[in-house]
Amino acid sequence: MRLSHNRAVFVMVAVALMWSTAGVVTRQLESARSFEITFWRALFTALSLLVILPFFQGPAVFRKVAQGGRAFWISGVCWSVMFTAFMVALTLTSVANVLVTMAIGPLLTALVARIFIGHRVPLRTWVAIVVAGSGIVYMYAAQLAQASVLGTLVTLCVPLAGAVNWTLTQHSHAQGHDVDLIPAVLVGAIISALVTLPLAIPFSATGHDLALLAYLGLGQLAVPCVLSVMCARVLKAPEIALLALLEVVFGILLAWLGAGEVPAPSVLTGGALVIGALVVNELIGWRLRQ
């Protein structure tokens, strides 16, 4: 499926919304915790992709996995780091610190794309990155004093892996290489499940928990991650990372509506900065393309 730029933007907004459901769904779990959540989510993601990918691409998708080149396997490792590091970081530091650290994702992506593939980032995107990142930092500034150094370092693995992944995906398609990086999401899920399995035992998830974790595997990871790779063929790497920041804002709203966590005024102000930066950046870009 080939997306226009505008459609890719709307798809990425939907992707951010699907990603953001992790928090409110996790709040409904009865007994599963930490690494067990990560394991089941990764396992259900892999199982979902084993059905989704052959349905859309046929049995040839498994040959692509077996014959994948360096870019393919690097992307798979990046996905596994992104799947795993987020939950590990939450066991080491506060959710606020994790979200603040992840807010530097667009900046890291812009820098990686500039250094390794020479991508010139428009001034409007740099401004949007700074404003959006500032908005998220403002949301959680009061809790930064409780930050864990180790937790922050682990969290940094998430935006760094994302920056490498988006830049790699963009570069591969720009060079005209026939490399399908969508199956790399499957590889990442399998690696994440294998790494977290020993840490997840003994299992404590109930049937209710498994049903929710199955949703997380399919609707919160498998489908949106595949869609995000498709969008990366059209959108610039920094632009994708910037749109992905909506996950934080959507996550706050869903926790408010679905779990009764009323956000503070600072959260509403910071969220308005994030959304405003994204909207202005896209409107300016749309007018320039016109």
C-alpha positions in Angstrom: 0.0 0.0 0.0 1.4 3.4 -1.1 0.6 6.3 1.1 0.6 10.0 0.2 2.3 12.3 2.6 -0.9 13.6 4.1 -2.3 10.1 4.5 0.9 9.0 6.1 0.6 11.8 8.6 -2.9 10.7 9.6 -1.8 7.1 9.8 1.0 8.1 12.1 -1.4 9.9 14.4 -3.5 6.7 14.5 -0.4 4.7 15.3 0.5 7.1 18.2 -3.1 6.6 19.5 -2.7 2.8 19.3 0.7 2.9 21.0 -0.8 5.1 23.8 -3.3 2.5 24.9 -0.6 0.5 26.8 -0.9 2.5 30.0 -4.6 2.4 30.4 -4.8 -1.3 29.5 -2.0 -2.1 31.9 -3.9 -0.5 34.7 -6.6 -3.1 34.2 -4.2 -6.1 34.8 -4.9 -8.2 37.8 -1.6 -9.9 38.6 0.9 -9.8 35.7 3.8 -7.4 36.4 7.0 -6.1 34.9 8.9 -8.6 32.8 6.0 -10.9 32.5 4.0 -8.1 30.9 6.8 -7.5 28.5 7.2 -11.2 27.7 3.5 -11.8 27.0 3.1 -8.6 25.0 6.1 -9.5 22.8 4.9 -13.1 22.4 1.4 -12.1 21.3 3.0 -9.5 19.0 5.1 -12.3 17.3 2.1 -14.6 17.0 0.0 -11.8 15.5 2.6 -11.0 13.0 3.0 -14.7 12.0 -0.7 -14.4 10.9 -0.7 -10.8 9.5 2.5 -10.9 7.4 1.7 -14.1 5.4 -1.8 -12.8 4.8 -0.6 -9.6 3.2 2.7 -10.8 1.7 2.3 -14.6 1.3 4.7 -17.3 2.4 7.6 -15.4 0.7 7.7 -13.2 3.9 9.5 -16.1 5.7 12.1 -16.2 3.0 12.7 -12.5 3.5 13.4 -13.2 7.1 15.8 -16.0 6.3 17.6 -14.0 3.6 17.5 -10.6 5.4 20.6 -8.5 5.0 22.4 -6.3 7.5 19.8 -3.5 7.4 17.0 -6.0 8.1 18.7 -7.5 11.1 19.7 -4.2 12.5 16.1 -3.1 12.3 15.0 -6.2 14.1 17.4 -5.6 16.9 16.2 -2.0 17.2 12.6 -3.2 17.5 13.6 -5.6 20.2 15.4 -2.9 22.2 12.4 -0.6 21.9 10.0 -3.3 22.9 12.1 -4.3 26.0 13.9 -1.3 27.3 10.7 0.7 28.0 9.4 -1.9 30.5 12.8 -2.4 32.1 13.2 1.3 32.6 9.8 1.4 34.4 11.2 -1.0 36.9 14.2 1.3 37.6 12.7 4.8 37.6 9.4 6.7 37.6 7.1 6.8 34.6 7.6 10.6 34.5 11.3 10.3 34.1 10.9 7.6 31.4 8.5 9.9 29.4 10.7 12.9 29.7 13.8 11.0 28.5 11.9 9.6 25.6 10.9 13.1 24.6 14.3 13.6 23.1 13.6 11.0 20.5 12.9 13.6 17.7 16.1 15.4 18.5 18.1 12.2 18.4 16.5 11.1 15.2 17.2 14.5 13.5 20.8 14.3 14.6 21.3 10.6 13.5 19.6 11.4 10.1 21.8 14.5 9.7 25.1 12.7 10.6 24.7 9.4 8.9 22.6 10.1 5.8 23.1 13.9 5.4 19.4 14.6 5.8 18.8 18.4 6.1 16.2 19.1 8.8 14.0 22.1 8.0 14.1 25.0 10.5 10.4 24.6 11.2 11.0 20.9 12.3 13.8 21.9 14.6 11.6 24.5 16.2 8.7 22.0 16.5 11.1 19.5 18.1 12.2 22.0 20.7 8.7 23.2 21.5 7.2 19.7 21.7 10.1 18.4 23.8 9.8 21.4 26.1 6.1 20.8 26.5 6.7 17.2 27.7 9.5 18.3 30.0 7.2 20.9 31.5 4.6 18.2 32.2 6.9 16.3 34.5 9.5 18.8 35.6 8.3 18.5 39.3 9.3 14.9 39.4 12.7 15.0 37.8 14.5 15.3 41.1 13.5 11.6 41.8 15.2 10.4 38.6 17.4 7.3 38.6 20.6 7.5 36.6 20.5 3.8 35.7 16.8 4.2 34.8 17.5 7.2 32.6 20.3 5.4 30.8 18.1 2.4 30.1 15.3 4.7 28.9 17.7 6.4 26.5 18.0 3.0 24.6 14.3 3.5 23.4 14.7 6.9 21.6 18.2 5.9 20.4 17.0 2.6 18.9 14.0 4.4 17.4 16.3 7.1 15.8 18.5 4.4 14.2 15.5 2.4 13.1 13.6 5.3 11.4 16.8 6.6 9.8 17.8 3.1 8.5 14.3 2.5 7.1 14.3 5.9 5.3 17.8 5.4 4.0 17.2 1.9 2.7 14.2 2.9 0.6 15.8 6.1 -0.6 18.7 4.0 -2.0 16.3 1.8 -3.9 17.3 -1.3 -2.1 14.7 -4.1 -2.2 14.7 -4.5 1.5 11.3 -5.1 3.3 11.8 -4.0 6.9 8.3 -4.8 8.0 9.1 -8.4 8.9 11.9 -6.9 11.1 9.1 -6.1 13.5 8.5 -9.9 13.8 12.2 -10.5 14.5 12.2 -7.8 17.2 9.2 -9.3 18.9 10.8 -12.8 18.9 14.1 -11.5 20.3 12.2 -9.5 23.0 10.2 -12.5 24.0 13.2 -14.8 24.2 15.2 -12.2 26.3 12.5 -11.6 28.8 11.2 -15.2 29.2 13.7 -16.2 31.9 12.9 -13.0 33.8 9.1 -13.5 33.5 9.1 -16.9 35.3 7.1 -17.9 37.4 4.0 -16.7 35.5 1.2 -15.1 37.5 -1.1 -13.7 34.7 -4.8 -14.6 35.0 -7.0 -15.4 32.0 -8.3 -11.8 32.2 -4.7 -10.6 32.1 -3.8 -12.8 29.1 -6.8 -11.4 27.1 -5.6 -7.8 27.7 -2.0 -8.7 26.9 -3.2 -10.4 23.7 -4.7 -7.1 22.7 -1.5 -5.3 23.6 0.4 -7.7 21.3 -2.0 -7.2 18.4 -3.5 -3.8 18.6 -0.9 -1.9 20.6 2.3 -3.3 19.0 1.9 -5.5 15.9 -0.5 -3.4 13.8 0.8 0.1 14.7 4.5 -1.0 14.3 3.8 -2.3 10.8 1.9 0.8 9.9 4.7 3.0 11.3 7.3 1.3 9.0 5.0 1.9 6.0 4.8 5.5 7.0 8.6 5.7 7.2 8.7 5.1 3.5 7.0 8.4 2.9 7.7 10.6 5.9 11.1 11.9 6.9 12.7 10.3 9.9 12.5 13.4 12.2 8.9 13.9 11.2 7.9 10.4 12.2 9.6 10.7 15.6 7.9 14.1 16.1 4.5 12.6 15.3 5.2 9.7 17.6 5.4 12.2 20.6 1.6 12.2 20.4 1.7 8.9 22.2 2.5 10.7 25.4 -0.4 13.1 25.1 -2.9 10.4 24.0 -1.6 8.3 26.9 -2.4 11.0 29.4 -5.9 11.5 28.0 -6.7 7.8 28.0 -5.5 7.4 31.6 -7.7 10.3 32.5 -10.8 8.9 30.8 -10.2 5.2 31.4 -8.4 5.0 34.7 -9.6 8.2 36.5 -6.1 9.8 36.6 -6.9 13.5 36.4 -4.0 15.4 34.8 -2.5 18.4 36.6 -2.8 21.9 34.9 0.9 21.6 34.0 0.1 18.4 32.0 -2.6 20.1 30.1 -0.4 23.1 29.3 2.5 20.9 28.2 0.2 18.7 26.1 -1.1 21.8 24.4 2.5 22.8 23.5 3.1 19.3 22.0 -0.1 19.3 19.9 0.4 22.9 18.8 4.0 22.2 17.6 2.9 19.2 15.6 -0.1 21.0 14.0 1.9 24.1 13.1 4.8 22.0 11.6 2.4 19.9 9.5 0.4 23.0 8.3 3.6 24.8 7.2 4.9 21.7 5.5 1.6 21.1 3.7 1.5 24.7 2.4 5.1 24.5 1.2 4.3 21.2 -0.7 1.2 22.9 -2.2 
